[in-house]
Amino acid sequence: MHLKQRFFLNLVLFLAIITAPNLSLVAQTFDVVKNRVKVHTLPSGMKFIVLERHEAPVVSFHVYADVGSANESYGITGISHLLEHMAFKGTKIVGTKDYEAEKKILAELDALFDQIKGEKAKAEPDAKKLEEMEKKFEALRKKAKEYVVTSEADNMLMKEGDRIINAYTSNDATQYIDSLPSNKLEFWMAMMSDRFFSPVFREFFKERDVVMEERRLGVETRPTERMFEDFFATAFKAHPYGHSVVGHMSDLENITRRDVEQYFKKFYGPSNLTVGIVGDVKAEEVFKMAEVYFGRIPSGPKPEPVRTKEPEQWGERRVVVEAESQPMIIIGYHRPDYRHKDNIPLEALANILGQGRSSRLYQLLVKEKKVAVSVSCFNGFPGEKYPNLIAFYAVPARGNTSAECLELIDEEIEKVKKELVTSEELTKFKRGAVRSLLNEMKSNEDMAALLTYAEVVLGGLDAAFDQINQIRAVTEEEVKNVANKYLIKKHRTIGEIVTEK
């Protein structure tokens, strides 16, 4: 699992590329960059952020929907990811040969699916009746497919030069990405506004089956992913970070097209969408087009954040997955969300202890003691919008055990609790964060993503700059303090793969 990009680190890099490492000069340059970013909010609450770059006749688009698997309730887990898939299925005018005729078949499919679910839920389902209904169901699916123009939306975008048609769902967000020639700005506006104005979730059951297969291949047949799933379910007994992005199989089997429509209506309204546009465009033209195309979409209030808070953990928790696999271990400690003042010191702690070959744990477990073939530390895991985890992960070497790895990890944690990290380690963290992201700031795509992240997650560029100051100012004492504050055995969860005999 990859760590999320941190906007403030990327922005540090961006400024480092264009200015000398003098803080006052960086502040001046930041103001210049910030002033080049133009923001416009529609009456519906939808926000457009534009950064003009005229070096090449291309433009990148990033639509950030402030909804992820953490917004799901039990019974519909996996629906955010499923809806991401469904967003590519077209609208009332794209992807169909005859929407009015297709609509009637889709309604019949929905009604029949409800009947099948109702029969299966009975204490004694009628097998013959189920067989007849399922045959009829498959016949209706085939009939509905006759009206579908497969991948029409994608093909239209590619025909106009879209070289990045992509989307992804995380615990915290769902994001849609495109990159087109700059003279296709209005085409993108028309296509994307139609996607959010009149989506049709056609081929729903086909796409649901695809997601179910993703779960089978990505989780159920992979021991490491099974361990992660059980680990999160154990670490988070209340908060929805406890279920995976792909969802539970039984939920996927029973989610309906109406569930998706209702979820879309709640979380995909304009007030919950932010668009980043970077490239060869003029901000004022973008805003005028946005008013025309996206302004027609009705809106409502922005959905409230997740209510449930993970309660205090009262003792160490352990979960074991038995599998035909090499042993592995993960140890997670609860930590606050990204807004907390301890966020930056925790970033430094994770880097010093377990990120990269020069980290303490790699040097100790892999190079010196040779008890592990891999060891690492994740921070902001599995998301960062809500209180989450700092976690340590190790794969024992042949002839060694997870218990040996845990013992050495615990010893190193105790050291960092008692002794200050060195100034060299802290400097390496600060410099390395910039150096490792050097290539990521050269593209319009990355900048569009970062602008939306800054606006939605950090609260704007000003908040991002505050964090830049924090990373420059983090001290050895702060790293020691957060180690003592959060790396507490009673508040940790341990997940382990034990090799089946």
Residue pairs with C-beta under 8 A, 6 or more apart in sequence:
1 228
1 378
1 381
1 382
3 378
3 379
3 380
3 381
4 170
4 380
4 383
4 384
5 437
5 440
5 449
5 450
5 453
6 347
7 450
7 453
7 454
7 457
7 458
7 464
8 458
8 464
8 465
8 467
8 468
8 471
9 433
9 434
9 437
9 471
10 437
10 440
10 441
10 446
10 450
11 30
11 450
11 454
11 461
11 464
11 465
11 468
12 433
12 434
12 468
12 471
13 434
13 437
13 438
13 440
13 441
14 33
14 441
14 447
15 26
15 29
15 30
15 33
15 468
16 434
17 438
17 441
18 29
18 33
19 25
19 26
19 29
23 472
26 468
27 465
30 461
30 465
30 468
34 461
34 462
34 465
36 51
36 52
37 49
37 50
37 51
37 451
37 461
38 49
38 50
38 51
38 52
38 283
38 287
39 47
39 48
39 49
39 50
39 455
40 47
40 48
40 50
40 283
40 286
40 287
40 290
41 47
41 48
42 48
42 270
42 290
42 291
42 294
42 295
43 295
44 269
44 270
44 271
44 294
44 295
44 297
44 298
44 299
45 269
45 270
45 271
45 272
45 299
45 302
46 270
46 271
46 273
46 274
46 275
46 290
46 294
46 297
46 299
47 273
47 274
47 275
47 455
48 274
48 275
48 277
48 286
48 287
48 290
49 274
49 275
49 276
49 277
49 451
49 452
49 455
50 277
50 278
50 281
50 283
50 286
50 287
51 276
51 277
51 278
51 447
51 448
51 451
52 279
52 280
52 281
52 282
52 283
53 278
53 279
53 280
53 444
53 447
54 280
55 280
56 279
56 280
57 181
57 182
57 183
57 280
58 179
58 180
58 181
58 182
58 279
58 280
58 444
59 179
59 180
59 181
59 182
59 184
59 185
59 277
59 278
59 279
59 280
59 281
59 444
60 164
60 177
60 178
60 179
60 276
60 277
60 278
60 279
60 443
60 444
60 445
60 447
60 448
61 176
61 177
61 178
61 179
61 180
61 188
61 192
61 275
61 276
61 277
61 448
62 175
62 176
62 177
62 275
62 276
62 277
62 445
62 448
62 449
62 451
62 452
63 175
63 176
63 177
63 192
63 273
63 274
63 275
63 452
64 173
64 175
64 273
64 274
64 275
64 276
64 449
64 452
64 453
64 455
64 456
65 173
65 174
65 175
65 176
65 267
65 268
65 272
65 273
66 173
66 267
66 272
66 273
66 274
66 302
66 303
66 456
67 80
67 173
67 174
67 267
67 268
67 272
67 303
68 80
68 169
68 170
68 171
68 172
68 173
68 174
68 245
68 383
69 77
69 78
69 80
69 81
69 169
69 170
69 171
69 240
69 243
69 244
69 245
69 247
70 171
70 172
70 239
70 240
70 241
70 306
70 383
70 385
70 386
71 80
71 240
71 267
71 303
71 306
72 78
72 79
72 80
72 240
72 243
72 247
73 240
74 243
74 251
75 251
75 254
76 247
76 251
76 255
76 259
76 263
77 243
77 244
77 247
77 248
77 251
78 211
78 215
78 244
78 245
78 246
78 247
78 248
78 251
78 252
78 255
79 247
79 251
79 255
79 259
79 260
79 263
80 169
80 174
80 245
80 263
81 169
81 211
81 245
81 246
81 247
82 207
82 208
82 211
82 247
82 252
82 255
82 260
83 174
83 260
83 263
83 264
83 268
84 167
84 168
84 169
84 174
84 176
85 207
85 210
85 211
86 199
86 201
86 204
86 207
86 260
87 167
87 176
87 195
87 199
88 151
88 153
88 154
88 167
89 95
89 153
89 199
89 200
89 201
89 202
89 203
89 204
89 207
90 96
90 149
90 152
90 153
90 199
90 200
90 202
91 153
91 194
91 195
91 197
91 198
91 199
91 200
92 99
92 198
92 200
93 99
93 194
93 198
94 149
94 152
94 153
94 156
94 191
94 194
95 148
95 149
95 150
95 152
95 153
95 200
95 202
96 102
96 147
96 148
96 149
96 200
96 202
97 146
97 147
97 148
97 149
98 147
99 147
99 200
101 147
102 144
102 147
102 148
102 200
102 202
103 200
105 140
105 143
105 144
105 147
106 144
106 200
106 202
106 204
106 257
108 140
109 137
109 140
109 141
109 144
109 204
109 205
109 257
110 256
110 257
110 258
112 133
112 136
112 137
112 140
113 137
113 205
113 256
113 257
114 256
115 133
116 130
116 133
116 134
116 137
117 254
119 125
119 126
119 129
119 130
119 133
120 130
141 205
141 206
144 202
144 203
145 203
147 202
148 202
148 203
153 191
153 195
154 165
156 191
157 165
157 178
157 180
157 191
158 165
160 180
160 181
160 184
160 187
161 180
161 181
161 184
162 178
162 179
162 180
162 184
163 179
163 180
164 177
164 178
164 179
164 445
165 177
165 178
166 176
166 177
166 178
167 174
167 175
167 176
167 177
168 174
168 175
169 175
169 245
170 245
170 383
171 241
171 245
171 382
171 383
171 385
172 383
172 384
172 385
172 386
172 457
173 456
175 449
175 452
176 192
177 445
177 448
177 449
178 188
178 192
179 444
179 445
180 187
180 188
182 279
182 280
182 281
185 281
185 285
185 286
185 289
186 289
189 289
189 290
189 292
189 293
189 294
190 293
192 293
192 294
193 293
193 294
193 296
193 297
196 268
196 270
196 273
196 294
196 297
197 296
197 297
199 264
201 257
201 260
201 261
201 264
204 257
204 260
208 252
208 255
211 246
211 247
211 252
212 249
212 252
212 253
214 246
215 246
215 247
215 249
215 252
216 249
218 225
218 246
219 225
219 226
219 229
219 244
219 246
220 226
220 249
223 321
223 323
223 324
223 325
223 328
223 497
224 325
224 328
224 497
226 321
226 323
227 319
227 321
227 328
227 330
227 495
227 496
227 497
228 244
228 330
228 495
229 244
230 319
230 321
230 495
231 319
231 330
231 332
231 493
231 495
232 241
232 242
232 243
232 244
232 382
233 242
233 243
233 319
234 317
234 318
234 319
234 493
234 495
235 241
235 242
235 317
235 332
235 334
235 389
235 493
236 242
236 310
237 310
237 311
238 308
238 309
238 310
238 311
239 306
239 308
239 309
239 310
239 386
239 387
240 306
240 308
241 310
241 382
241 383
241 386
241 388
266 303
267 303
269 297
269 298
269 299
269 300
269 302
270 294
270 297
270 299
271 299
271 300
271 301
271 302
272 302
272 303
274 452
274 455
274 456
275 290
275 452
276 447
276 448
276 449
276 450
276 451
276 452
276 455
277 286
277 448
278 444
278 445
278 447
278 448
278 451
279 444
306 386
309 387
310 334
310 386
310 387
312 491
313 334
313 490
313 491
313 492
313 493
314 490
315 490
316 489
316 490
316 492
316 493
316 494
317 492
317 493
317 494
318 493
318 494
318 495
318 496
319 493
319 494
319 495
319 496
320 495
320 496
320 497
320 498
321 495
321 496
321 497
321 498
322 497
322 498
322 499
322 500
323 497
323 498
323 499
323 500
324 499
324 500
325 497
325 499
326 395
326 396
326 497
326 499
327 395
327 396
327 401
327 402
327 496
327 497
327 498
327 499
328 393
328 394
328 395
328 396
328 402
328 496
328 497
329 393
329 394
329 396
329 402
329 405
329 406
329 494
329 495
329 496
329 497
330 391
330 392
330 393
330 494
330 495
330 496
331 391
331 392
331 393
331 406
331 409
331 492
331 493
331 494
331 495
332 381
332 389
332 390
332 391
332 392
332 492
332 493
332 494
332 495
333 389
333 390
333 391
333 486
333 487
333 488
333 491
333 492
334 387
334 388
334 389
334 486
334 491
334 492
335 342
335 346
335 379
335 387
335 388
335 389
335 390
335 486
336 342
336 343
336 387
337 343
337 384
337 385
337 386
337 387
337 388
338 380
338 384
338 385
338 457
338 458
341 470
342 478
342 482
342 485
342 486
343 467
344 467
344 470
344 471
344 474
344 478
345 474
345 478
345 479
345 481
345 482
346 379
346 390
346 482
346 486
347 379
347 429
347 433
347 471
348 421
348 426
348 429
348 430
348 474
348 478
348 479
349 379
349 390
349 416
349 421
349 479
349 482
349 483
350 377
350 378
350 379
350 390
351 359
351 377
351 428
351 429
351 432
351 433
352 359
352 360
352 416
352 421
352 425
352 426
352 428
352 429
352 479
353 359
353 360
353 361
353 377
353 392
353 412
353 413
353 416
354 360
354 361
354 362
354 375
354 376
354 377
354 392
355 376
355 377
356 362
356 432
357 363
358 428
359 377
360 412
360 416
361 375
361 376
361 377
361 392
361 394
361 408
361 409
361 412
362 375
362 376
364 408
364 412
365 371
365 372
365 375
365 394
365 405
365 408
365 409
366 372
366 373
366 374
366 375
369 408
370 397
370 400
371 396
371 397
371 400
371 404
371 405
371 408
372 394
372 395
372 396
372 397
372 400
372 405
373 395
373 396
373 397
374 393
374 394
374 395
375 392
375 393
375 394
375 395
375 405
375 409
376 392
376 393
376 394
377 390
377 391
377 392
377 393
378 389
378 390
378 391
378 393
379 390
379 391
380 388
381 388
381 389
381 390
381 391
382 388
382 389
384 457
385 457
389 493
390 486
390 487
392 409
394 402
394 405
394 406
394 409
396 402
396 404
396 405
402 496
406 494
413 483
413 487
416 479
416 480
416 483
417 480
417 483
417 484
417 487
419 480
420 476
420 477
420 479
420 480
421 476
421 479
421 480
422 476
423 476
426 474
426 475
426 476
426 479
430 471
430 472
430 474
433 471
440 446
441 447
454 460
454 461
454 463
454 464
458 464
458 467
